[in-house]
Amino acid sequence: MLLPYLRAGLDVDGCDVSADMIGACREKAAREGLSPNLYVQPMHELDLPRRYRTIFVCGAFGLGSNRDQDFQALKRFHEYLEPGGTLLLDIEVPYADARQWKYWLKDDRASLPEATRPPGERRLASDGAEYALRSRIVELDPLSQQVTLEMHAERWRDGTLEAEEDHTLNIGLYFRNELLLMLERTGFANVVVHGEHTEAEPTSNDDFLVFVAKK
């Protein structure tokens, strides 16, 4: 999202918990003669030098954090918005993923962890290497509304496996009304919810919800 906004002439900064992702973003921006302010920080520890009219959180809320940290992240977003500023935040609803949703039932949950899945499809990247990613669910706790994934990543070059890594990722699962309450408790007002990254009213058939909240 950052580069198209910069190309359009908007004043935009970027933040990610991953130094590698920030490095990749910086390299892509430099190839276009752009030099944005980029910060390596988790959302719940934002420490930025200025305030913003708009904060976008796209596909990242609840990833690799716990509920206390997510609540703190919302407080930080509120703090770093100018008066009247807007937070836009999206989530994938917990029932959108049929593979994952079945493990909310205890009988199905007893079969976890999932078996190792086949290697993922390799995709060519701008650095000339091919990357593949696969995951399996190792735990789902409906009480804490958290799923734990085991991630396996591979880098291939000229048909040879060059590197591979395994990581564990915890994801917090949120429903609409819970997140509405959290936004209210962290000081946001006039919250509007849209379905599927459009301006349409949300329905129970939507996989994604977008929250538009005012400071």
CYANA upper distance limits for C-alpha pairs under 8 A (distance plus 0.5 A):
  1 MET  CA      5 TYR  CA      7.09
  2 LEU  CA      6 LEU  CA      6.79
  2 LEU  CA     12 VAL  CA      7.52
  2 LEU  CA     13 ASP  CA      8.21
  2 LEU  CA     14 GLY  CA      7.38
  3 LEU  CA      7 ARG  CA      6.58
  3 LEU  CA     29 ALA  CA      7.19
  4 PRO  CA      8 ALA  CA      6.74
  5 TYR  CA      9 GLY  CA      7.08
  5 TYR  CA     10 LEU  CA      6.04
  5 TYR  CA     11 ASP  CA      8.43
  5 TYR  CA     12 VAL  CA      7.54
  6 LEU  CA     10 LEU  CA      5.78
  6 LEU  CA     11 ASP  CA      7.31
  6 LEU  CA     12 VAL  CA      7.07
  6 LEU  CA     34 LEU  CA      8.23
 12 VAL  CA     36 PRO  CA      7.62
 12 VAL  CA     37 ASN  CA      8.30
 13 ASP  CA     36 PRO  CA      6.49
 13 ASP  CA     37 ASN  CA      5.55
 13 ASP  CA     38 LEU  CA      6.44
 14 GLY  CA     36 PRO  CA      7.91
 14 GLY  CA     37 ASN  CA      6.91
 14 GLY  CA     38 LEU  CA      5.22
 14 GLY  CA     39 TYR  CA      6.79
 15 CYS  CA     22 ILE  CA      7.91
 15 CYS  CA     38 LEU  CA      6.11
 15 CYS  CA     39 TYR  CA      5.15
 15 CYS  CA     40 VAL  CA      6.36
 15 CYS  CA     41 GLN  CA      6.92
 16 ASP  CA     21 MET  CA      7.54
 16 ASP  CA     22 ILE  CA      6.90
 16 ASP  CA     39 TYR  CA      7.06
 16 ASP  CA     40 VAL  CA      5.77
 16 ASP  CA     41 GLN  CA      6.31
 16 ASP  CA     42 PRO  CA      7.04
 16 ASP  CA     43 MET  CA      8.31
 17 VAL  CA     40 VAL  CA      5.69
 17 VAL  CA     41 GLN  CA      5.23
 17 VAL  CA     42 PRO  CA      5.15
 17 VAL  CA     43 MET  CA      8.01
 18 SER  CA     22 ILE  CA      6.88
 18 SER  CA     40 VAL  CA      6.83
 18 SER  CA     41 GLN  CA      8.28
 19 ALA  CA     23 GLY  CA      6.53
 19 ALA  CA     40 VAL  CA      6.23
 20 ASP  CA     24 ALA  CA      6.71
 21 MET  CA     25 CYS  CA      6.67
 22 ILE  CA     26 ARG  CA      6.59
 22 ILE  CA     38 LEU  CA      7.19
 22 ILE  CA     39 TYR  CA      7.84
 22 ILE  CA     40 VAL  CA      7.33
 23 GLY  CA     27 GLU  CA      6.73
 24 ALA  CA     28 LYS  CA      6.77
 25 CYS  CA     29 ALA  CA      6.61
 26 ARG  CA     30 ALA  CA      6.57
 26 ARG  CA     35 SER  CA      7.60
 26 ARG  CA     36 PRO  CA      8.01
 26 ARG  CA     38 LEU  CA      8.10
 27 GLU  CA     31 ARG  CA      6.89
 28 LYS  CA     32 GLU  CA      7.42
 29 ALA  CA     33 GLY  CA      6.93
 29 ALA  CA     34 LEU  CA      5.36
 29 ALA  CA     35 SER  CA      6.75
 29 ALA  CA     36 PRO  CA      7.99
 30 ALA  CA     34 LEU  CA      5.57
 30 ALA  CA     35 SER  CA      6.59
 41 GLN  CA     45 GLU  CA      7.00
 41 GLN  CA     46 LEU  CA      6.65
 41 GLN  CA     47 ASP  CA      8.38
 42 PRO  CA     46 LEU  CA      6.97
 43 MET  CA     70 ASP  CA      8.36
 43 MET  CA     73 ALA  CA      5.62
 43 MET  CA     76 ARG  CA      8.01
 44 HIS  CA     69 GLN  CA      5.95
 44 HIS  CA     70 ASP  CA      6.97
 44 HIS  CA     71 PHE  CA      8.28
 44 HIS  CA     72 GLN  CA      5.60
 44 HIS  CA     73 ALA  CA      4.33
 44 HIS  CA     74 LEU  CA      8.09
 44 HIS  CA     76 ARG  CA      7.04
 45 GLU  CA     72 GLN  CA      8.39
 45 GLU  CA     73 ALA  CA      7.62
 45 GLU  CA     76 ARG  CA      7.93
 46 LEU  CA     73 ALA  CA      8.17
 46 LEU  CA     76 ARG  CA      6.79
 48 LEU  CA     80 TYR  CA      8.19
 50 ARG  CA     80 TYR  CA      7.65
 51 ARG  CA     80 TYR  CA      5.28
 51 ARG  CA     81 LEU  CA      5.80
 51 ARG  CA     82 GLU  CA      6.07
 52 TYR  CA     80 TYR  CA      6.75
 52 TYR  CA     81 LEU  CA      5.33
 52 TYR  CA     82 GLU  CA      5.96
 52 TYR  CA     85 GLY  CA      7.50
 53 ARG  CA     81 LEU  CA      6.40
 53 ARG  CA     82 GLU  CA      5.99
 53 ARG  CA     84 GLY  CA      8.07
 53 ARG  CA     85 GLY  CA      5.04
 53 ARG  CA     86 THR  CA      6.83
 54 THR  CA     81 LEU  CA      7.26
 54 THR  CA     85 GLY  CA      6.14
 54 THR  CA     86 THR  CA      5.31
 54 THR  CA     87 LEU  CA      6.36
 54 THR  CA     88 LEU  CA      8.11
 55 ILE  CA     77 PHE  CA      7.67
 55 ILE  CA     81 LEU  CA      7.74
 55 ILE  CA     86 THR  CA      6.95
 55 ILE  CA     87 LEU  CA      5.42
 55 ILE  CA     88 LEU  CA      6.75
 56 PHE  CA     87 LEU  CA      6.69
 56 PHE  CA     88 LEU  CA      5.47
 56 PHE  CA     89 LEU  CA      6.61
 57 VAL  CA     61 PHE  CA      7.26
 57 VAL  CA     87 LEU  CA      8.35
 57 VAL  CA     88 LEU  CA      6.72
 57 VAL  CA     89 LEU  CA      5.25
 57 VAL  CA     90 ASP  CA      7.22
 58 CYS  CA     88 LEU  CA      8.45
 58 CYS  CA     89 LEU  CA      6.54
 58 CYS  CA     90 ASP  CA      6.24
 58 CYS  CA     91 ILE  CA      8.49
 59 GLY  CA     90 ASP  CA      6.78
 59 GLY  CA     91 ILE  CA      7.00
 59 GLY  CA     92 GLU  CA      8.40
 61 PHE  CA     70 ASP  CA      7.74
 61 PHE  CA     89 LEU  CA      8.04
 61 PHE  CA     90 ASP  CA      7.97
 61 PHE  CA     91 ILE  CA      7.41
 62 GLY  CA     66 ASN  CA      7.52
 62 GLY  CA     67 ARG  CA      8.16
 62 GLY  CA     70 ASP  CA      6.79
 62 GLY  CA    171 ILE  CA      6.01
 62 GLY  CA    172 GLY  CA      5.14
 62 GLY  CA    173 LEU  CA      7.58
 63 LEU  CA    169 LEU  CA      7.86
 63 LEU  CA    170 ASN  CA      6.83
 63 LEU  CA    171 ILE  CA      5.21
 63 LEU  CA    172 GLY  CA      6.99
 64 GLY  CA    169 LEU  CA      6.21
 64 GLY  CA    170 ASN  CA      5.38
 64 GLY  CA    171 ILE  CA      6.28
 64 GLY  CA    172 GLY  CA      8.39
 65 SER  CA     69 GLN  CA      6.55
 65 SER  CA     70 ASP  CA      7.19
 65 SER  CA    170 ASN  CA      7.27
 65 SER  CA    171 ILE  CA      7.47
 65 SER  CA    172 GLY  CA      7.64
 66 ASN  CA     70 ASP  CA      6.73
 66 ASN  CA    172 GLY  CA      7.11
 67 ARG  CA     71 PHE  CA      6.64
 67 ARG  CA    172 GLY  CA      7.58
 68 ASP  CA     72 GLN  CA      6.75
 69 GLN  CA     73 ALA  CA      6.57
 70 ASP  CA     74 LEU  CA      6.94
 71 PHE  CA     75 LYS  CA      7.03
 71 PHE  CA    182 MET  CA      7.36
 71 PHE  CA    186 THR  CA      8.13
 72 GLN  CA     76 ARG  CA      6.74
 73 ALA  CA     77 PHE  CA      6.70
 74 LEU  CA     78 HIS  CA      6.76
 74 LEU  CA    182 MET  CA      8.37
 74 LEU  CA    183 LEU  CA      7.43
 74 LEU  CA    186 THR  CA      6.86
 75 LYS  CA     79 GLU  CA      6.69
 75 LYS  CA    186 THR  CA      5.83
 75 LYS  CA    187 GLY  CA      8.15
 76 ARG  CA     80 TYR  CA      6.68
 77 PHE  CA     81 LEU  CA      6.83
 77 PHE  CA     87 LEU  CA      7.83
 78 HIS  CA     87 LEU  CA      8.44
 78 HIS  CA    186 THR  CA      7.71
 78 HIS  CA    187 GLY  CA      7.48
 78 HIS  CA    188 PHE  CA      7.62
 78 HIS  CA    215 LYS  CA      6.91
 81 LEU  CA     85 GLY  CA      5.81
 81 LEU  CA     86 THR  CA      7.65
 81 LEU  CA     87 LEU  CA      8.40
 81 LEU  CA    215 LYS  CA      7.46
 82 GLU  CA    215 LYS  CA      8.05
 83 PRO  CA    215 LYS  CA      6.40
 84 GLY  CA    214 LYS  CA      6.54
 84 GLY  CA    215 LYS  CA      5.58
 85 GLY  CA    214 LYS  CA      6.28
 85 GLY  CA    215 LYS  CA      5.95
 86 THR  CA    212 VAL  CA      7.27
 86 THR  CA    213 ALA  CA      6.14
 86 THR  CA    214 LYS  CA      5.19
 86 THR  CA    215 LYS  CA      6.91
 87 LEU  CA    211 PHE  CA      8.19
 87 LEU  CA    212 VAL  CA      6.27
 87 LEU  CA    213 ALA  CA      5.61
 87 LEU  CA    214 LYS  CA      6.88
 87 LEU  CA    215 LYS  CA      8.42
 88 LEU  CA    210 VAL  CA      7.28
 88 LEU  CA    211 PHE  CA      6.16
 88 LEU  CA    212 VAL  CA      5.26
 88 LEU  CA    213 ALA  CA      7.08
 89 LEU  CA    210 VAL  CA      6.14
 89 LEU  CA    211 PHE  CA      5.71
 89 LEU  CA    212 VAL  CA      7.28
 90 ASP  CA    208 PHE  CA      7.32
 90 ASP  CA    209 LEU  CA      6.03
 90 ASP  CA    210 VAL  CA      4.74
 90 ASP  CA    211 PHE  CA      6.57
 91 ILE  CA    174 TYR  CA      7.95
 91 ILE  CA    208 PHE  CA      6.18
 91 ILE  CA    209 LEU  CA      6.06
 91 ILE  CA    210 VAL  CA      7.18
 92 GLU  CA     96 ALA  CA      7.30
 92 GLU  CA    207 ASP  CA      6.22
 92 GLU  CA    208 PHE  CA      4.96
 92 GLU  CA    209 LEU  CA      7.03
 93 VAL  CA    173 LEU  CA      7.76
 93 VAL  CA    174 TYR  CA      7.03
 93 VAL  CA    175 PHE  CA      6.65
 93 VAL  CA    176 ARG  CA      8.32
 93 VAL  CA    207 ASP  CA      6.21
 93 VAL  CA    208 PHE  CA      6.45
 93 VAL  CA    209 LEU  CA      7.66
 94 PRO  CA    101 TRP  CA      7.28
 94 PRO  CA    173 LEU  CA      6.23
 94 PRO  CA    174 TYR  CA      7.12
 94 PRO  CA    175 PHE  CA      7.47
 95 TYR  CA    100 GLN  CA      8.36
 95 TYR  CA    101 TRP  CA      5.97
 95 TYR  CA    207 ASP  CA      8.20
 96 ALA  CA    101 TRP  CA      8.04
 96 ALA  CA    206 ASP  CA      8.28
 96 ALA  CA    207 ASP  CA      5.46
 96 ALA  CA    208 PHE  CA      8.46
 97 ASP  CA    101 TRP  CA      6.39
 98 ALA  CA    102 LYS  CA      6.92
 99 ARG  CA    103 TYR  CA      8.36
100 GLN  CA    104 TRP  CA      8.25
100 GLN  CA    137 ILE  CA      8.15
102 LYS  CA    108 ASP  CA      6.96
102 LYS  CA    109 ARG  CA      8.22
103 TYR  CA    107 ASP  CA      8.46
103 TYR  CA    108 ASP  CA      5.79
103 TYR  CA    109 ARG  CA      5.09
103 TYR  CA    140 LEU  CA      7.07
104 TRP  CA    108 ASP  CA      8.13
104 TRP  CA    109 ARG  CA      7.21
104 TRP  CA    140 LEU  CA      7.61
104 TRP  CA    141 ASP  CA      8.04
104 TRP  CA    142 PRO  CA      6.30
105 LEU  CA    109 ARG  CA      6.56
106 LYS  CA    110 ALA  CA      6.74
107 ASP  CA    111 SER  CA      8.15
108 ASP  CA    112 LEU  CA      8.23
109 ARG  CA    139 GLU  CA      8.37
109 ARG  CA    140 LEU  CA      7.76
112 LEU  CA    137 ILE  CA      7.65
112 LEU  CA    138 VAL  CA      6.18
112 LEU  CA    139 GLU  CA      6.73
113 PRO  CA    136 ARG  CA      8.05
113 PRO  CA    137 ILE  CA      6.45
113 PRO  CA    138 VAL  CA      4.41
113 PRO  CA    139 GLU  CA      6.69
114 GLU  CA    136 ARG  CA      6.33
114 GLU  CA    137 ILE  CA      6.13
114 GLU  CA    138 VAL  CA      6.50
115 ALA  CA    136 ARG  CA      7.71
116 THR  CA    135 SER  CA      8.49
116 THR  CA    136 ARG  CA      6.98
117 ARG  CA    134 ARG  CA      7.43
117 ARG  CA    135 SER  CA      7.54
117 ARG  CA    136 ARG  CA      7.15
118 PRO  CA    134 ARG  CA      8.05
119 PRO  CA    132 ALA  CA      7.75
119 PRO  CA    133 LEU  CA      7.82
119 PRO  CA    134 ARG  CA      6.70
120 GLY  CA    132 ALA  CA      5.70
120 GLY  CA    133 LEU  CA      5.75
120 GLY  CA    134 ARG  CA      5.63
121 GLU  CA    132 ALA  CA      6.15
121 GLU  CA    133 LEU  CA      7.92
122 ARG  CA    130 GLU  CA      6.06
122 ARG  CA    131 TYR  CA      5.63
122 ARG  CA    132 ALA  CA      4.97
122 ARG  CA    133 LEU  CA      8.31
123 ARG  CA    130 GLU  CA      5.51
123 ARG  CA    131 TYR  CA      5.79
123 ARG  CA    132 ALA  CA      6.96
124 LEU  CA    128 GLY  CA      7.00
124 LEU  CA    129 ALA  CA      6.37
124 LEU  CA    130 GLU  CA      4.79
124 LEU  CA    131 TYR  CA      7.04
125 ALA  CA    129 ALA  CA      6.16
125 ALA  CA    130 GLU  CA      6.37
125 ALA  CA    131 TYR  CA      7.61
128 GLY  CA    157 ARG  CA      7.88
129 ALA  CA    155 ARG  CA      7.04
129 ALA  CA    156 TRP  CA      6.21
129 ALA  CA    157 ARG  CA      5.45
129 ALA  CA    158 ASP  CA      8.27
130 GLU  CA    155 ARG  CA      6.23
130 GLU  CA    156 TRP  CA      5.42
130 GLU  CA    157 ARG  CA      6.71
131 TYR  CA    153 ALA  CA      7.75
131 TYR  CA    154 GLU  CA      6.11
131 TYR  CA    155 ARG  CA      5.17
131 TYR  CA    156 TRP  CA      6.69
132 ALA  CA    153 ALA  CA      6.24
132 ALA  CA    154 GLU  CA      5.64
132 ALA  CA    155 ARG  CA      7.15
133 LEU  CA    151 MET  CA      7.64
133 LEU  CA    152 HIS  CA      6.24
133 LEU  CA    153 ALA  CA      5.04
133 LEU  CA    154 GLU  CA      6.98
134 ARG  CA    151 MET  CA      6.46
134 ARG  CA    152 HIS  CA      5.87
134 ARG  CA    153 ALA  CA      7.16
135 SER  CA    149 LEU  CA      6.80
135 SER  CA    150 GLU  CA      5.99
135 SER  CA    151 MET  CA      5.00
135 SER  CA    152 HIS  CA      6.67
136 ARG  CA    149 LEU  CA      6.08
136 ARG  CA    150 GLU  CA      5.91
136 ARG  CA    151 MET  CA      7.35
137 ILE  CA    147 VAL  CA      7.79
137 ILE  CA    148 THR  CA      6.55
137 ILE  CA    149 LEU  CA      5.14
137 ILE  CA    150 GLU  CA      6.91
138 VAL  CA    147 VAL  CA      8.44
138 VAL  CA    148 THR  CA      6.29
138 VAL  CA    149 LEU  CA      6.23
138 VAL  CA    150 GLU  CA      7.04
139 GLU  CA    147 VAL  CA      6.33
139 GLU  CA    148 THR  CA      5.62
139 GLU  CA    149 LEU  CA      7.76
140 LEU  CA    145 GLN  CA      8.01
140 LEU  CA    146 GLN  CA      6.39
140 LEU  CA    147 VAL  CA      4.81
140 LEU  CA    148 THR  CA      6.74
141 ASP  CA    145 GLN  CA      6.15
141 ASP  CA    146 GLN  CA      5.92
141 ASP  CA    147 VAL  CA      6.87
142 PRO  CA    146 GLN  CA      7.13
145 GLN  CA    172 GLY  CA      6.55
145 GLN  CA    173 LEU  CA      5.67
145 GLN  CA    174 TYR  CA      7.78
146 GLN  CA    170 ASN  CA      7.25
146 GLN  CA    171 ILE  CA      6.08
146 GLN  CA    172 GLY  CA      5.10
146 GLN  CA    173 LEU  CA      6.13
147 VAL  CA    170 ASN  CA      6.35
147 VAL  CA    171 ILE  CA      5.87
147 VAL  CA    172 GLY  CA      7.20
147 VAL  CA    173 LEU  CA      7.92
148 THR  CA    168 THR  CA      7.45
148 THR  CA    169 LEU  CA      6.20
148 THR  CA    170 ASN  CA      5.01
148 THR  CA    171 ILE  CA      6.87
149 LEU  CA    168 THR  CA      6.23
149 LEU  CA    169 LEU  CA      5.63
149 LEU  CA    170 ASN  CA      6.89
149 LEU  CA    171 ILE  CA      8.50
150 GLU  CA    166 ASP  CA      7.61
150 GLU  CA    167 HIS  CA      6.44
150 GLU  CA    168 THR  CA      5.15
150 GLU  CA    169 LEU  CA      6.90
151 MET  CA    166 ASP  CA      6.06
151 MET  CA    167 HIS  CA      5.60
151 MET  CA    168 THR  CA      6.46
151 MET  CA    169 LEU  CA      7.62
152 HIS  CA    164 GLU  CA      7.72
152 HIS  CA    165 GLU  CA      6.29
152 HIS  CA    166 ASP  CA      5.06
152 HIS  CA    167 HIS  CA      7.07
153 ALA  CA    164 GLU  CA      5.97
153 ALA  CA    165 GLU  CA      5.79
153 ALA  CA    166 ASP  CA      6.96
154 GLU  CA    161 LEU  CA      7.57
154 GLU  CA    162 GLU  CA      8.12
154 GLU  CA    163 ALA  CA      6.30
154 GLU  CA    164 GLU  CA      4.79
154 GLU  CA    165 GLU  CA      7.15
155 ARG  CA    161 LEU  CA      6.59
155 ARG  CA    162 GLU  CA      6.03
155 ARG  CA    163 ALA  CA      5.70
155 ARG  CA    164 GLU  CA      6.75
156 TRP  CA    160 THR  CA      5.87
156 TRP  CA    161 LEU  CA      4.98
156 TRP  CA    162 GLU  CA      5.75
156 TRP  CA    163 ALA  CA      7.68
157 ARG  CA    161 LEU  CA      7.11
157 ARG  CA    162 GLU  CA      6.87
174 TYR  CA    178 GLU  CA      7.10
174 TYR  CA    179 LEU  CA      7.05
175 PHE  CA    179 LEU  CA      6.99
176 ARG  CA    180 LEU  CA      6.74
176 ARG  CA    209 LEU  CA      8.28
177 ASN  CA    181 LEU  CA      6.73
178 GLU  CA    182 MET  CA      6.85
179 LEU  CA    183 LEU  CA      6.65
180 LEU  CA    184 GLU  CA      6.78
180 LEU  CA    191 VAL  CA      7.99
181 LEU  CA    185 ARG  CA      6.66
182 MET  CA    186 THR  CA      6.73
183 LEU  CA    187 GLY  CA      7.03
183 LEU  CA    188 PHE  CA      5.88
183 LEU  CA    189 ALA  CA      8.25
183 LEU  CA    191 VAL  CA      8.49
183 LEU  CA    213 ALA  CA      8.17
184 GLU  CA    188 PHE  CA      5.64
184 GLU  CA    189 ALA  CA      6.90
187 GLY  CA    215 LYS  CA      7.46
188 PHE  CA    213 ALA  CA      6.44
188 PHE  CA    214 LYS  CA      6.09
188 PHE  CA    215 LYS  CA      5.62
189 ALA  CA    213 ALA  CA      6.61
189 ALA  CA    214 LYS  CA      5.79
189 ALA  CA    215 LYS  CA      6.71
190 ASN  CA    213 ALA  CA      6.56
190 ASN  CA    214 LYS  CA      6.44
191 VAL  CA    211 PHE  CA      7.17
191 VAL  CA    212 VAL  CA      6.03
191 VAL  CA    213 ALA  CA      4.82
191 VAL  CA    214 LYS  CA      7.09
192 VAL  CA    211 PHE  CA      6.37
192 VAL  CA    212 VAL  CA      5.65
192 VAL  CA    213 ALA  CA      7.02
193 VAL  CA    201 GLU  CA      7.60
193 VAL  CA    202 PRO  CA      7.16
193 VAL  CA    209 LEU  CA      7.08
193 VAL  CA    210 VAL  CA      6.08
193 VAL  CA    211 PHE  CA      5.15
193 VAL  CA    212 VAL  CA      6.77
194 HIS  CA    198 THR  CA      6.74
194 HIS  CA    199 GLU  CA      5.92
194 HIS  CA    200 ALA  CA      6.01
194 HIS  CA    201 GLU  CA      5.75
194 HIS  CA    202 PRO  CA      5.61
194 HIS  CA    209 LEU  CA      6.20
194 HIS  CA    210 VAL  CA      5.58
194 HIS  CA    211 PHE  CA      7.07
194 HIS  CA    212 VAL  CA      8.47
195 GLY  CA    199 GLU  CA      7.45
195 GLY  CA    200 ALA  CA      6.23
195 GLY  CA    201 GLU  CA      6.35
195 GLY  CA    202 PRO  CA      4.54
195 GLY  CA    203 THR  CA      7.19
195 GLY  CA    206 ASP  CA      6.31
195 GLY  CA    207 ASP  CA      8.33
195 GLY  CA    208 PHE  CA      6.59
195 GLY  CA    209 LEU  CA      5.30
195 GLY  CA    210 VAL  CA      6.80
196 GLU  CA    200 ALA  CA      8.41
196 GLU  CA    202 PRO  CA      8.10
196 GLU  CA    206 ASP  CA      6.38
196 GLU  CA    207 ASP  CA      7.03
196 GLU  CA    208 PHE  CA      5.34
196 GLU  CA    209 LEU  CA      6.32
196 GLU  CA    210 VAL  CA      7.75
197 HIS  CA    208 PHE  CA      7.47
197 HIS  CA    209 LEU  CA      7.35
197 HIS  CA    210 VAL  CA      6.60
202 PRO  CA    206 ASP  CA      7.04
202 PRO  CA    209 LEU  CA      7.47
